[in-house]
């Protein structure tokens, strides 16, 4: 899976998802389930997203696409203690 690229524009963070290559037609006729996960990291939103996907891949088969959709911070005593990223993950539906 390609890595996410982060750009800071006017103090806003913009994530650019990896380029998705078109799959063969037979793969396009499959059914996928989409779930939302929240990953955490003490260092960055990108690491938080990576942690969510890697943890999910331990129990879900055939992960396809991950989309970072929301970002927040955990703050304790005025200091950032964790980065949190909400991620939509799709995987092939198995009967």
Secondary structure, DSSP 8 states (H G I E B T S, - for coil): ----EEEEETTEEEEE--------HHHHTS-EEEEEEEEEESS-HHHHHHHHHHHHTTT-SSEEEEEEEEEEEEEETTEEEEEEEEEEEEEE---
